[in-house]
Amino acid sequence: MAGRDHGPYYGPILTCLGCGDSWSCGERLERPFRRAWRRDAIVDARRDWDVAGRHARAEYRAWLDAELAAVFTGFDRAVEDVPLPEGGAA
């Protein structure tokens, strides 16, 4: 599967490198009504896969560690309870 992210308002589109079908947000997208759509979709998906690059395990691990560190910064501190606003629904 090769994917493309189309920004914050639309889910990523994943295309199967074997059959050319595409999915977004868990649902298969509509198939085009034209000849050779499957071949074209596979060629486009393989191009996207190649553009994304193949990285060595150490490069990928370094990237993943940096991403996780950015996401989990500050999670080791204790969290204080925040009181609910007055008059809020229970």
Secondary structure, 3 states (H helix, E strand, C coil): CEEECCCCCCCCEEECCCCCCEEECCEECCCCCCCCHHHHHHHHHHHHHHHHCCCCHHHHHHHHHHHHHHHCCCCCCCCCCCCCCCCCCC
